[in-house]
Amino acid sequence: PDSSIAMMMKLLLSLSLALSAQVVVASVNHLDGPDFPYDYNLATPASATKKCALINIAMDESGSMSNEQNFMRQKALPDIIKTLYSDDYQYDDVFVCSNGFGFYDTSFSDWHDYRFLGCSRGVPITGALQNSTIVSSWINWGGWEEGYYAMTKAMDNVNRYIDGVDLNSDCASLDRNMILVSDEDRDSDWYFYSVVAEMKADLKNRGYILNVIVDATIGGDRSNVGMKITTNGQTNNNEIFQADGSGGYTSYERNNELFTSFVANEDAIGIHTNAHYLPLIVDTPGASWNINSLRDNNAVLVNSFTKAFVEIKVQEIANSTPSPTKQPTAGPTSGPTSGPTSGPTSGPTSGPTSGPTGGPTIAPTTSAPTSSPTLSPVALPDFGGFGGFQASNLGSSLNNNVGTQVAGSQGDPHFKTWQGEHFEFHGQCDLTLAKDADFADGAGLNVQIRTKLVRYWSYIKSAAILIGGDILEVQGSGEMDREVSNHWINFEFQGTSNTIGGFPLTIYDDLVPVHPKRRFEIDLSSKYPGQKIVISTFKEFVKVDFSNPSADAFGNTVGMLGNFKSGKTVSRDQVTVIHDFTEFGTEWQVLPADDMLFHDLSKPQFPEPCVLPEDPRGDRRRRLHESKISMEQAESACKRSLKDPLDVKDCVYDILATQDLDMAGAF
């Protein structure tokens, strides 16, 4: 009661001040919700004249979501906002409220890993937000996704006053739309309970149309970008939106079939999507959209997805008469555009854009790379956790042409071979991770890491990559300055280049305070579609990932990642299999013939052998006995963002070794 009285007095005081000063109450955003929430039950006064729309977003903030976050902030939202303000729909105000779920830092989120990020008004013509931080502050670092809770809180936390507009008093109508974006199904939550019927009723009672962008591939074909589902109580009618191959889309019906018979998830982490999220849009104006279509690395398909999503969304919000334009432009453009357009053009463009885009596109880039690396997060395929890949269980069968979805090394050196085997090596020296003189038609590839010993364990301090004649070196730092990126390009500190060996290089910063995490991504797609080499830093720790490696790209490499086709940890003679990983590590110490790539020398250098820890098992047992962090605490921190049991095991070990729960962020 006291809090209710205080809230009422606060509201009355603010209103009286606003009226007396002839100003309006400003939008106030807090992580724990708005000062004055929108009242869904308050009657609209006769004096209200504005036609308003509200887009409420519940965004998955786990590590695999950077691509979709950027799709929403850079493409979908601006296009929807501009269209709603257009002469066709004539909205007076379009508002966006932003919510995140899955980011587990307790200083930013609640018990359920949910964050309210605020509300803002869209700007006509540009489609930007007056307060763009509400969407730019989405994070892709977490792993506990309870979408029902996020949507419930998102509806609770709508600001009543948004950038000078009182939604309750100024809006004669407020058309509400909820967008849930997640590549996973629901994670069970012991302190929140809701079933499909309850969640669906809550959305309906508060006047929302729901759209979900989830792991739901239609008929096994990613060109089917979305669908509406209607049962009519008896029959099952499904309207499917299909890309037409030219950047537009068409629709067709697949009737008298339950959607569960032809809609399926592609990743194990979304296995219950059909049961959790699609039933929420059945027999509603809303739709389900296939997140995998956005991840297909096909620019034309992304254009079609964008066009369909924006037009169908606007139609739902407005419930008005203009029909979506389901045909592409009159002809193909004569050159590449900067990204999906906000609507159909009247004809082919006269040529390519005048210069590089302001940031990477959602899908593969044009042949001309950007002019310089960027230090802001942008959209690229999904890397789970910190630089890790949220992969489904690949099973134990060996594929000679395709490796594990991510191979590489990280942290307190954990190595994952081309075929997914995990092992550790705790020596200090420079190591050859992967090397192939014939990579990319003779350009050559050499990837080296430098480890540093701390008591009975070591960690990767630096990594260097040579492709062709270019070298990128990245080093971790416990005292990392937000404005300083510890990297060298061709031995120049903080050198700038948009390519390494002819492949696009982009630098990302997650903008998290205190300990920013950076990624240096070399996109190999021009030669090896969908493949990347990624160096990531977290505090002192460096991680190297080979994303979606194939035999075409890495089938002839030698080094710490083993033989690509056999999965065996073989010696330099490529015949002898070494089962002792300490011996295997020392076998791949960088030799003079390997051409050390780092800008400085660090002991030991061959012929000095790698420095090995003394009695590592004894020290480890003593350390675990003295640990101030329990095994349960470490497991809880790791399981929030990791799915692979072996990754969890590696993560737990690193936390206990370093006595730092933040080490979960290095995975």
C-alpha positions as CSV (number, residue, x, y, z in Angstrom):
1,P,0.0,0.0,0.0
2,D,2.8,2.5,0.9
3,S,4.5,1.9,-2.4
4,S,1.2,2.4,-4.3
5,I,0.5,5.7,-2.5
6,A,4.1,6.8,-3.2
7,M,3.7,6.0,-6.8
8,M,0.4,7.9,-7.0
9,M,1.9,10.9,-5.4
10,K,4.8,10.8,-7.7
11,L,2.5,10.6,-10.7
12,L,0.3,13.5,-9.5
13,L,3.4,15.6,-8.7
14,S,4.9,15.0,-12.1
15,L,1.6,15.8,-13.9
16,S,1.1,19.0,-11.9
17,L,4.6,20.1,-12.7
18,A,4.1,19.3,-16.3
19,L,0.9,21.2,-16.6
20,S,2.1,24.2,-14.6
21,A,5.3,24.5,-16.7
22,Q,3.4,23.7,-19.9
23,V,5.9,20.9,-20.6
24,V,5.4,17.1,-20.9
25,V,6.9,14.4,-18.7
26,A,10.1,13.0,-20.2
27,S,10.7,9.3,-20.8
28,V,12.6,7.7,-18.0
29,N,14.1,4.3,-18.5
30,H,15.5,2.0,-15.8
31,L,16.6,-1.6,-15.8
32,D,14.0,-2.4,-13.2
33,G,11.1,-0.9,-15.2
34,P,9.7,2.5,-16.0
35,D,8.8,5.2,-13.3
36,F,5.3,5.4,-14.8
37,P,4.1,2.3,-16.6
38,Y,1.4,2.4,-19.3
39,D,-2.0,1.6,-17.9
40,Y,-3.7,-1.0,-20.1
41,N,-7.0,-0.5,-18.2
42,L,-7.3,3.3,-18.3
43,A,-10.1,4.6,-20.6
44,T,-8.9,6.7,-23.5
45,P,-10.1,10.4,-23.0
46,A,-12.2,12.1,-25.7
47,S,-9.5,14.7,-26.1
48,A,-7.0,12.1,-27.4
49,T,-6.4,12.5,-31.2
50,K,-3.2,10.7,-32.1
51,K,-2.9,7.5,-34.1
52,C,-0.1,5.5,-32.4
53,A,1.7,2.2,-32.7
54,L,3.8,0.3,-30.2
55,I,6.4,-2.3,-31.2
56,N,7.5,-4.2,-28.1
57,I,10.6,-6.4,-28.6
58,A,11.7,-9.3,-26.4
59,M,15.3,-10.0,-27.7
60,D,17.3,-13.1,-26.8
61,E,20.7,-11.8,-25.6
62,S,22.6,-15.1,-25.7
63,G,25.9,-15.4,-27.5
64,S,24.5,-16.6,-30.8
65,M,22.2,-13.7,-31.5
66,S,24.3,-10.8,-32.9
67,N,23.1,-11.4,-36.4
68,E,19.4,-11.1,-35.5
69,Q,19.9,-8.2,-33.1
70,N,21.5,-6.2,-35.9
71,F,18.8,-7.2,-38.3
72,M,16.2,-5.8,-36.0
73,R,18.1,-2.5,-35.2
74,Q,19.5,-1.9,-38.6
75,K,16.8,-3.1,-41.0
76,A,13.5,-4.3,-39.6
77,L,12.8,-1.5,-37.1
78,P,13.8,1.4,-39.3
79,D,11.8,0.1,-42.2
80,I,8.7,-0.6,-40.1
81,I,8.8,2.8,-38.5
82,K,9.2,4.6,-41.8
83,T,6.4,2.7,-43.4
84,L,4.0,3.3,-40.6
85,Y,4.7,7.1,-40.8
86,S,4.2,7.0,-44.6
87,D,1.2,8.4,-46.4
88,D,-0.2,4.9,-46.8
89,Y,-0.6,4.4,-43.0
90,Q,-0.4,8.0,-41.5
91,Y,0.6,7.2,-38.0
92,D,1.3,10.2,-35.8
93,D,3.6,8.4,-33.4
94,V,5.4,5.0,-33.5
95,F,7.0,3.8,-30.3
96,V,9.5,1.0,-29.6
97,C,10.1,-0.7,-26.2
98,S,13.2,-2.9,-25.9
99,N,13.8,-5.8,-23.6
100,G,16.5,-8.4,-23.4
101,F,16.6,-11.9,-21.9
102,G,19.4,-14.4,-21.5
103,F,22.2,-12.0,-20.3
104,Y,23.1,-13.4,-16.9
105,D,25.2,-10.7,-15.3
106,T,23.4,-10.1,-12.1
107,S,24.4,-6.4,-12.0
108,F,22.3,-5.9,-15.1
109,S,19.5,-8.4,-15.1
110,D,17.0,-9.9,-12.7
111,W,16.8,-13.4,-11.4
112,H,15.3,-14.6,-14.7
113,D,18.0,-13.0,-16.8
114,Y,15.6,-10.4,-18.1
115,R,16.5,-6.7,-18.7
116,F,14.2,-3.7,-19.4
117,L,16.1,-1.4,-21.7
118,G,13.6,1.4,-22.2
119,C,11.2,2.9,-24.7
120,S,11.6,5.5,-27.4
121,R,9.8,7.2,-30.2
122,G,10.6,6.5,-33.8
123,V,11.7,9.4,-36.1
124,P,9.7,9.9,-39.3
125,I,11.7,9.7,-42.6
126,T,14.8,8.1,-41.1
127,G,13.1,5.4,-39.0
128,A,15.7,6.0,-36.3
129,L,14.9,6.1,-32.6
130,Q,15.2,9.3,-30.6
131,N,17.0,7.2,-28.0
132,S,18.8,4.5,-30.0
133,T,20.6,3.1,-26.9
134,I,17.5,1.0,-26.1
135,V,18.4,-1.3,-29.0
136,S,22.2,-0.6,-29.3
137,S,22.6,-1.9,-25.8
138,W,21.5,-5.4,-26.6
139,I,24.2,-7.8,-25.6
140,N,25.1,-11.2,-27.1
141,W,26.6,-12.9,-24.1
142,G,24.5,-15.2,-22.1
143,G,22.5,-18.4,-22.3
144,W,19.3,-18.7,-20.1
145,E,16.3,-18.0,-22.2
146,E,12.8,-17.8,-20.7
147,G,10.8,-16.2,-23.5
148,Y,7.4,-16.3,-21.7
149,Y,8.8,-14.4,-18.8
150,A,10.5,-11.9,-21.1
151,M,7.2,-11.2,-22.9
152,T,5.3,-10.9,-19.7
153,K,7.7,-8.4,-18.3
154,A,7.9,-6.5,-21.6
155,M,4.2,-5.9,-21.5
156,D,4.4,-4.8,-17.8
157,N,7.3,-2.3,-18.5
158,V,5.9,-0.1,-21.2
159,N,6.5,3.5,-20.4
160,R,3.4,5.7,-20.2
161,Y,5.4,8.8,-21.1
162,I,7.7,8.2,-24.1
163,D,9.7,11.2,-25.5
164,G,7.1,13.8,-24.6
165,V,4.0,11.7,-25.5
166,D,1.5,10.4,-22.9
167,L,0.4,7.1,-24.4
168,N,-2.7,7.0,-22.1
169,S,-3.9,10.5,-22.7
170,D,-2.6,11.5,-26.2
171,C,-3.1,8.3,-28.2
172,A,-6.7,7.8,-29.4
173,S,-5.5,4.4,-30.6
174,L,-2.4,2.4,-29.7
175,D,-1.9,-0.6,-32.0
176,R,0.4,-3.0,-30.2
177,N,2.7,-5.6,-31.6
178,M,5.1,-8.0,-29.7
179,I,8.2,-9.4,-31.5
180,L,10.0,-12.3,-29.8
181,V,13.4,-13.1,-31.3
182,S,15.2,-16.3,-30.1
183,D,17.1,-19.3,-31.5
184,E,16.2,-21.4,-28.5
185,D,13.2,-22.9,-26.9
186,R,12.2,-22.0,-23.4
187,D,14.5,-22.8,-20.5
188,S,12.7,-24.0,-17.4
189,D,12.4,-21.4,-14.7
190,W,11.6,-22.5,-11.2
191,Y,10.2,-19.1,-10.2
192,F,8.0,-18.4,-13.1
193,Y,5.3,-20.6,-14.5
194,S,3.1,-20.1,-17.6
195,V,1.7,-22.4,-20.2
196,V,0.7,-21.8,-23.8
197,A,-2.9,-21.0,-23.0
198,E,-2.0,-18.5,-20.3
199,M,0.7,-16.7,-22.3
200,K,-1.6,-16.5,-25.3
201,A,-4.4,-15.1,-23.2
202,D,-2.2,-12.5,-21.6
203,L,-1.0,-11.2,-25.0
204,K,-4.6,-11.1,-26.3
205,N,-6.0,-9.4,-23.1
206,R,-3.4,-6.6,-23.4
207,G,-4.1,-6.1,-27.1
208,Y,-0.9,-7.5,-28.6
209,I,-0.3,-9.3,-31.9
210,L,2.7,-11.6,-31.6
211,N,5.3,-12.4,-34.1
212,V,8.1,-14.8,-33.4
213,I,11.5,-15.1,-35.1
214,V,12.5,-18.5,-34.0
215,D,14.2,-21.8,-35.1
216,A,11.3,-23.0,-37.2
217,T,12.2,-24.1,-40.8
218,I,9.1,-24.7,-43.0
219,G,9.1,-27.8,-45.2
220,G,12.9,-28.1,-44.9
221,D,13.3,-25.1,-47.1
222,R,14.9,-21.8,-45.9
223,S,13.3,-20.0,-48.8
224,N,10.0,-20.3,-46.8
225,V,10.7,-17.3,-44.6
226,G,7.5,-17.2,-42.6
227,M,4.0,-18.4,-42.1
228,K,0.6,-17.7,-40.6
229,I,-1.3,-20.6,-39.0
230,T,-5.1,-20.9,-38.9
231,T,-7.1,-23.8,-37.6
232,N,-10.7,-22.4,-37.9
233,G,-11.6,-24.8,-35.2
234,Q,-11.6,-27.8,-37.6
235,T,-9.3,-27.4,-40.6
236,N,-5.6,-26.5,-40.6
237,N,-4.8,-23.7,-43.0
238,N,-1.2,-22.4,-43.4
239,E,-0.2,-19.3,-45.4
240,I,3.5,-19.5,-46.2
241,F,5.6,-16.6,-47.4
242,Q,8.3,-17.8,-49.8
243,A,11.3,-15.9,-51.2
244,D,11.1,-15.7,-55.0
245,G,14.8,-15.7,-55.7
246,S,14.9,-12.0,-56.7
247,G,14.6,-10.2,-53.4
248,G,10.8,-10.3,-53.3
249,Y,8.4,-12.9,-52.0
250,T,5.1,-14.7,-52.9
251,S,2.7,-16.6,-50.7
252,Y,1.1,-20.0,-51.0
253,E,-1.1,-22.2,-48.9
254,R,-0.4,-25.5,-47.4
255,N,-3.8,-26.6,-46.0
256,N,-5.2,-29.5,-44.1
257,E,-1.9,-30.2,-42.4
258,L,-0.8,-29.6,-38.8
259,F,2.2,-27.3,-38.8
260,T,4.0,-29.8,-36.6
261,S,4.2,-32.2,-39.5
262,F,6.3,-30.0,-41.7
263,V,7.9,-27.3,-39.4
264,A,11.1,-28.4,-37.6
265,N,14.0,-26.9,-35.7
266,E,17.5,-27.1,-37.2
267,D,19.4,-26.8,-33.9
268,A,19.0,-29.0,-30.9
269,I,18.8,-25.9,-28.6
270,G,15.5,-25.1,-30.3
271,I,14.0,-28.6,-30.2
272,H,10.8,-27.6,-28.4
273,T,10.1,-24.4,-30.4
274,N,7.1,-26.0,-32.1
275,A,5.6,-26.7,-28.7
276,H,6.6,-23.4,-26.9
277,Y,6.3,-20.6,-29.4
278,L,4.4,-21.5,-32.6
279,P,1.1,-22.3,-30.8
280,L,1.1,-18.7,-29.5
281,I,0.5,-17.3,-33.1
282,V,-2.1,-20.0,-34.1
283,D,-5.5,-18.4,-35.0
284,T,-4.1,-14.9,-34.4
285,P,-3.1,-12.2,-37.0
286,G,0.6,-12.9,-36.0
287,A,3.1,-15.0,-37.8
288,S,6.2,-17.2,-37.3
289,W,9.4,-16.4,-39.1
290,N,12.3,-18.7,-39.7
291,I,15.5,-17.4,-38.0
292,N,17.6,-19.8,-40.1
293,S,16.6,-17.9,-43.3
294,L,18.5,-14.9,-41.8
295,R,21.5,-17.1,-41.2
296,D,21.7,-18.5,-44.6
297,N,24.5,-16.2,-45.8
298,N,22.4,-15.4,-48.9
299,A,21.9,-11.7,-49.4
300,V,18.9,-12.2,-51.8
301,L,17.2,-14.4,-49.3
302,V,17.8,-11.8,-46.5
303,N,16.3,-9.2,-48.8
304,S,13.2,-11.3,-49.3
305,F,12.9,-12.0,-45.5
306,T,13.2,-8.3,-44.8
307,K,10.6,-7.3,-47.4
308,A,8.1,-10.0,-46.2
309,F,8.6,-9.4,-42.5
310,V,8.3,-5.6,-42.8
311,E,5.2,-5.6,-45.0
312,I,3.4,-8.3,-43.1
313,K,4.2,-6.7,-39.8
314,V,3.0,-3.2,-40.9
315,Q,-0.2,-4.8,-42.2
316,E,-0.8,-6.5,-38.8
317,I,-0.1,-3.3,-36.9
318,A,-2.3,-1.1,-39.0
319,N,-5.0,-3.6,-39.9
320,S,-5.4,-1.3,-42.9
321,T,-6.1,-1.6,-46.6
322,P,-2.8,-1.2,-48.5
323,S,-1.7,-4.6,-49.8
324,P,1.9,-5.8,-49.6
325,T,3.8,-5.6,-52.8
326,K,4.8,-9.2,-53.4
327,Q,6.8,-8.6,-56.5
328,P,10.5,-7.6,-56.6
329,T,11.8,-4.6,-58.5
330,A,11.3,-4.4,-62.2
331,G,14.7,-5.8,-62.9
332,P,18.0,-6.7,-61.2
333,T,20.2,-3.9,-60.0
334,S,23.3,-3.2,-62.1
335,G,25.5,-3.3,-59.0
336,P,25.4,-4.3,-55.3
337,T,23.3,-2.3,-52.9
338,S,24.3,-1.6,-49.3
339,G,21.7,-4.0,-47.9
340,P,18.0,-4.9,-48.0
341,T,15.9,-1.9,-49.1
342,S,13.0,-0.6,-47.0
343,G,10.6,-1.1,-49.9
344,P,10.5,-2.0,-53.6
345,T,12.2,0.4,-55.9
346,S,10.7,1.6,-59.1
347,G,13.3,0.0,-61.2
348,P,16.9,-1.1,-61.4
349,T,19.4,1.1,-59.7
350,S,21.9,2.9,-61.9
351,G,24.9,1.3,-60.3
352,P,26.5,0.2,-57.0
353,T,26.4,2.4,-54.0
354,S,28.8,5.3,-53.9
355,G,31.0,3.9,-51.2
356,P,31.3,1.2,-48.5
357,T,28.5,0.8,-46.0
358,G,28.6,2.2,-42.6
359,G,28.7,-1.3,-41.1
360,P,28.7,-4.9,-42.2
361,T,25.6,-6.2,-43.8
362,I,23.4,-8.9,-42.4
363,A,24.4,-11.3,-45.2
364,P,27.7,-11.8,-47.2
365,T,29.3,-8.5,-48.1
366,T,29.8,-7.1,-51.5
367,S,33.1,-7.6,-53.3
368,A,34.4,-4.2,-52.0
369,P,35.2,-4.4,-48.3
370,T,34.7,-1.6,-45.9
371,S,37.4,1.1,-45.7
372,S,38.6,0.2,-42.3
373,P,37.8,-2.1,-39.4
374,T,35.0,-1.1,-37.1
375,L,35.0,-1.3,-33.3
376,S,31.2,-1.5,-32.9
377,P,29.1,-4.6,-32.8
378,V,27.6,-5.5,-36.2
379,A,25.7,-8.4,-37.7
380,L,27.4,-11.6,-38.6
381,P,26.7,-15.3,-38.1
382,D,26.1,-16.6,-34.6
383,F,28.9,-17.1,-32.1
384,G,27.6,-18.4,-28.8
385,G,28.9,-17.4,-25.4
386,F,32.0,-15.4,-25.9
387,G,33.2,-16.2,-29.4
388,G,31.9,-19.7,-29.0
389,F,29.4,-21.3,-31.4
390,Q,26.1,-22.6,-30.0
391,A,26.3,-25.9,-31.9
392,S,23.9,-28.8,-31.8
393,N,25.1,-32.2,-30.7
394,L,27.0,-33.5,-33.7
395,G,27.2,-37.1,-32.4
396,S,30.2,-39.3,-32.5
397,S,30.3,-40.1,-36.2
398,L,33.3,-38.8,-38.1
399,N,32.8,-36.7,-41.2
400,N,35.9,-36.5,-43.4
401,N,34.7,-33.4,-45.3
402,V,33.2,-31.3,-42.5
403,G,34.7,-30.7,-39.1
404,T,33.1,-29.8,-35.8
405,Q,31.2,-26.5,-36.2
406,V,34.0,-24.8,-34.3
407,A,37.6,-26.0,-33.9
408,G,40.3,-24.0,-32.1
409,S,41.8,-23.1,-28.8
410,Q,40.8,-20.9,-25.8
411,G,41.6,-19.8,-22.3
412,D,43.6,-22.1,-20.0
413,P,44.6,-23.8,-23.1
414,H,41.7,-26.0,-24.1
415,F,42.0,-27.3,-27.6
416,K,39.2,-28.6,-29.8
417,T,40.5,-30.6,-32.8
418,W,38.9,-30.4,-36.3
419,Q,36.8,-33.4,-35.4
420,G,35.7,-32.1,-31.9
421,E,38.0,-33.8,-29.5
422,H,38.9,-31.8,-26.4
423,F,42.3,-31.8,-24.7
424,E,44.6,-29.5,-22.7
425,F,48.2,-28.5,-22.8
426,H,49.7,-26.4,-20.0
427,G,53.1,-25.6,-21.3
428,Q,54.5,-22.1,-22.0
429,C,55.9,-21.5,-25.5
430,D,54.9,-20.5,-29.1
431,L,52.8,-23.2,-30.8
432,T,51.6,-23.9,-34.3
433,L,47.9,-24.2,-34.2
434,A,47.3,-24.8,-37.9
435,K,49.5,-24.4,-41.0
436,D,49.0,-25.1,-44.7
437,A,51.3,-23.6,-47.3
438,D,48.7,-24.3,-50.1
439,F,45.8,-22.6,-48.4
440,A,43.6,-20.5,-50.7
441,D,45.3,-21.5,-53.9
442,G,48.8,-21.0,-52.5
443,A,48.3,-17.9,-50.5
444,G,49.2,-19.9,-47.4
445,L,47.9,-20.0,-43.8
446,N,49.9,-20.1,-40.6
447,V,48.2,-19.7,-37.2
448,Q,50.3,-19.5,-34.0
449,I,49.5,-19.0,-30.4
450,R,51.7,-17.9,-27.5
451,T,51.0,-19.4,-24.1
452,K,52.0,-18.1,-20.6
453,L,52.5,-20.3,-17.5
454,V,50.8,-19.4,-14.2
455,R,51.6,-21.9,-11.4
456,Y,50.2,-25.2,-12.6
457,W,48.2,-23.9,-15.5
458,S,48.8,-21.6,-18.5
459,Y,46.7,-19.5,-20.9
460,I,46.8,-18.2,-24.4
461,K,48.3,-14.7,-24.2
462,S,48.6,-13.9,-27.9
463,A,47.6,-15.3,-31.3
464,A,48.9,-14.4,-34.8
465,I,47.5,-15.3,-38.2
466,L,49.4,-15.1,-41.5
467,I,47.5,-15.3,-44.8
468,G,49.3,-14.5,-47.9
469,G,51.7,-11.6,-47.0
470,D,49.6,-10.2,-44.1
471,I,49.9,-10.9,-40.4
472,L,47.3,-10.1,-37.7
473,E,48.4,-10.4,-34.1
474,V,46.1,-10.0,-31.1
475,Q,47.0,-9.9,-27.5
476,G,44.9,-10.0,-24.3
477,S,45.2,-7.6,-21.5
478,G,44.0,-7.5,-17.9
479,E,44.2,-3.7,-18.0
480,M,42.4,-3.3,-21.3
481,D,41.5,0.3,-22.1
482,R,38.1,0.8,-23.7
483,E,39.7,2.8,-26.5
484,V,42.7,0.6,-27.0
485,S,42.7,-2.6,-29.1
486,N,45.8,-4.6,-28.5
487,H,46.5,-5.8,-32.0
488,W,49.2,-5.5,-34.6
489,I,48.8,-5.6,-38.4
490,N,52.0,-6.4,-40.2
491,F,53.9,-5.6,-37.0
492,E,52.3,-2.1,-36.7
493,F,50.6,-1.5,-33.4
494,Q,46.9,-0.8,-33.9
495,G,47.5,-0.9,-37.7
496,T,44.5,-0.5,-39.9
497,S,43.5,-2.7,-42.8
498,N,40.2,-4.0,-44.1
499,T,41.7,-7.3,-45.3
500,I,44.1,-10.0,-44.2
501,G,45.5,-11.9,-47.2
502,G,42.6,-10.5,-49.3
503,F,39.9,-11.7,-46.9
504,P,37.7,-9.1,-45.2
505,L,38.7,-8.2,-41.6
506,T,36.3,-6.7,-39.1
507,I,36.9,-5.8,-35.5
508,Y,34.0,-6.0,-33.0
509,D,33.6,-4.6,-29.5
510,D,30.7,-5.7,-27.3
511,L,30.8,-2.4,-25.4
512,V,30.5,-4.1,-22.0
513,P,32.0,-1.9,-19.3
514,V,35.2,-2.8,-17.3
515,H,36.2,-5.8,-19.4
516,P,35.3,-5.3,-23.0
517,K,35.3,-8.4,-25.2
518,R,36.6,-8.0,-28.7
519,R,36.5,-10.2,-31.8
520,F,38.7,-10.0,-34.9
521,E,36.9,-11.8,-37.7
522,I,38.5,-12.9,-40.9
523,D,35.7,-13.8,-43.3
524,L,36.7,-16.5,-45.7
525,S,33.3,-16.6,-47.5
526,S,34.6,-15.4,-50.8
527,K,36.7,-18.6,-51.2
528,Y,35.1,-20.9,-48.5
529,P,31.4,-20.0,-48.0
530,G,30.3,-19.5,-44.4
531,Q,33.7,-20.0,-42.9
532,K,35.6,-17.6,-40.7
533,I,38.7,-17.4,-38.5
534,V,37.9,-15.5,-35.3
535,I,40.3,-14.3,-32.6
536,S,38.6,-13.2,-29.4
537,T,39.9,-11.5,-26.3
538,F,38.6,-11.4,-22.7
539,K,40.8,-9.9,-20.0
540,E,44.3,-11.6,-20.5
541,F,42.8,-14.5,-22.4
542,V,42.8,-15.0,-26.1
543,K,40.7,-17.5,-28.1
544,V,41.0,-18.7,-31.7
545,D,38.0,-20.2,-33.5
546,F,37.7,-21.7,-36.9
547,S,34.0,-21.4,-37.7
548,N,32.3,-24.1,-39.9
549,P,35.6,-25.5,-41.1
550,S,35.5,-27.7,-44.2
551,A,38.1,-30.0,-45.8
552,D,38.3,-27.7,-48.8
553,A,39.7,-25.0,-46.6
554,F,41.5,-26.8,-43.8
555,G,41.8,-30.4,-45.0
556,N,45.6,-30.2,-45.5
557,T,46.5,-28.3,-42.3
558,V,49.0,-29.6,-39.7
559,G,49.4,-28.5,-36.1
560,M,47.7,-28.7,-32.7
561,L,44.3,-29.2,-34.2
562,G,45.3,-32.6,-35.6
563,N,44.5,-34.3,-38.9
564,F,41.3,-32.9,-40.4
565,K,40.1,-36.1,-42.0
566,S,41.1,-38.7,-39.4
567,G,40.7,-36.5,-36.3
568,K,44.0,-38.0,-34.9
569,T,46.6,-36.0,-33.0
570,V,49.6,-36.7,-35.3
571,S,53.2,-35.6,-35.1
572,R,55.1,-33.5,-37.6
573,D,55.7,-36.6,-39.8
574,Q,51.9,-36.9,-40.2
575,V,52.1,-40.6,-39.5
576,T,52.8,-41.1,-35.8
577,V,49.8,-40.7,-33.5
578,I,50.6,-39.0,-30.2
579,H,48.3,-39.8,-27.3
580,D,50.2,-38.0,-24.6
581,F,49.0,-34.4,-25.0
582,T,52.0,-32.9,-23.2
583,E,54.2,-34.6,-25.7
584,F,51.9,-33.6,-28.5
585,G,52.1,-29.9,-27.4
586,T,55.9,-29.9,-27.3
587,E,55.9,-31.6,-30.7
588,W,54.2,-28.5,-32.2
589,Q,56.4,-25.8,-30.6
590,V,57.2,-23.2,-33.2
591,L,60.5,-24.0,-34.9
592,P,62.8,-21.6,-36.9
593,A,61.5,-23.1,-40.1
594,D,57.9,-22.2,-39.0
595,D,58.7,-18.5,-39.2
596,M,57.6,-17.1,-35.8
597,L,54.8,-14.5,-36.5
598,F,54.8,-12.4,-33.3
599,H,56.1,-8.8,-33.2
600,D,58.4,-9.6,-30.3
601,L,60.3,-12.5,-28.8
602,S,59.2,-14.3,-25.7
603,K,61.0,-17.1,-23.9
604,P,61.3,-20.0,-24.6
605,Q,62.2,-20.0,-28.2
606,F,63.4,-23.3,-29.8
607,P,65.9,-24.9,-29.1
608,E,64.7,-24.1,-25.6
609,P,61.8,-26.5,-24.9
610,C,58.4,-25.5,-23.8
611,V,58.3,-24.7,-20.0
612,L,56.0,-27.2,-18.2
613,P,54.4,-26.8,-14.8
614,E,55.8,-28.8,-11.9
615,D,53.5,-31.4,-10.4
616,P,50.4,-30.0,-12.1
617,R,48.0,-32.6,-10.7
618,G,49.3,-32.1,-7.1
619,D,49.0,-28.3,-7.4
620,R,45.6,-28.7,-8.9
621,R,44.3,-30.8,-6.1
622,R,45.6,-28.4,-3.5
623,R,44.1,-25.4,-5.4
624,L,40.7,-27.1,-5.6
625,H,40.8,-27.9,-1.9
626,E,41.6,-24.3,-1.1
627,S,39.1,-22.9,-3.6
628,K,36.7,-20.1,-2.4
629,I,34.4,-20.9,-5.3
630,S,32.5,-24.2,-5.1
631,M,32.1,-26.6,-8.0
632,E,28.3,-25.9,-8.0
633,Q,28.9,-22.1,-8.4
634,A,31.3,-22.7,-11.2
635,E,28.9,-25.1,-13.0
636,S,26.0,-22.7,-12.6
637,A,28.0,-19.8,-14.1
638,C,29.1,-22.0,-17.1
639,K,25.8,-23.7,-17.8
640,R,24.1,-20.3,-18.3
641,S,25.9,-19.8,-21.6
642,L,27.2,-23.3,-22.6
643,K,25.4,-26.3,-23.9
644,D,28.2,-28.7,-24.8
645,P,29.1,-30.8,-21.6
646,L,32.8,-30.7,-22.6
647,D,32.8,-26.9,-22.9
648,V,31.1,-26.7,-19.5
649,K,33.8,-28.9,-18.1
650,D,36.6,-26.7,-19.6
651,C,34.8,-23.6,-18.3
652,V,34.5,-25.0,-14.7
653,Y,38.1,-25.9,-14.7
654,D,39.1,-22.4,-15.7
655,I,36.9,-20.8,-13.0
656,L,38.4,-23.0,-10.3
657,A,41.9,-22.5,-11.6
658,T,41.7,-18.7,-11.8
659,Q,39.2,-18.3,-8.9
660,D,37.3,-15.9,-11.1
661,L,33.6,-16.5,-11.9
662,D,33.9,-14.0,-14.8
663,M,35.9,-16.6,-16.7
664,A,32.6,-18.0,-17.9
665,G,32.7,-15.0,-20.2
666,A,35.8,-16.3,-22.0
667,F,33.8,-19.1,-23.6
